[in-house]
Amino acid sequence: MEFLSPIALILLFSVAILVVGWFLLSRFEALLRDKKEDQSLLLMQQIDQLRVQLSHAFDNNTQLIQQQLGQVLGNVNEQQSLGERLDNAARVMGNVQKSLTKRQFISAVRSPLNCVVTIANWDRQVSNRGEFP
């Protein structure tokens, strides 16, 4: 057994290459798996950060929308209140106009009567005193 036959050397060399190749391949797969896990972990962290940022953005936008909606509702209520006050003022003005028209009519009817009563009172005073007032 001085020298191994060339076929045995080739076979031994082939087995050694296969063992080394299998070892390197298993290490390479382990590194890829670790890298994928690291990438997955990094991706999950980024997704969580994005989720937090979106949550804050939605909260801020919700608050802004609520504030603006409150302002709009306040303006609508003020306009509605102003409209109601204007409607009430128009109603009162209509009633006053109708009332003044009736009063003016009554005043026009009473005016001659007031004149007659005033003249009668004046006549009584003159006749009682004997002179003009």
URGI-V372925 format. One line per field, one symbol per residue. ss: DSSP state (A for helix, B for strand, O for the rest). phi: phi as a letter, one per 30 degrees, with the letter a starting at -180 (. if undefined). A space follows every 10 residues. Layout:
ss=???
phi=???
This chain:
ss=OOOOOAAAAA AAAAAAAAAA AAAAAAAAAA AAAAAAAAAA AAAAAAAAAA AAAAAAAAAA AAAAAAAAAA AAAAAAAAAA AAAAAAAAAA AAAAAAAAAA AAAAAAAAAA AAAAAAAAAA AAAAAAAAAO OOO
phi=.ebddddddd dddddddddd dddddddddd dddddddddd dddddddddd dddddddddd dddddddddd dddddddddd dddddddddd dddddddddd dddddddddd eddddddddd ddddddddci bdd
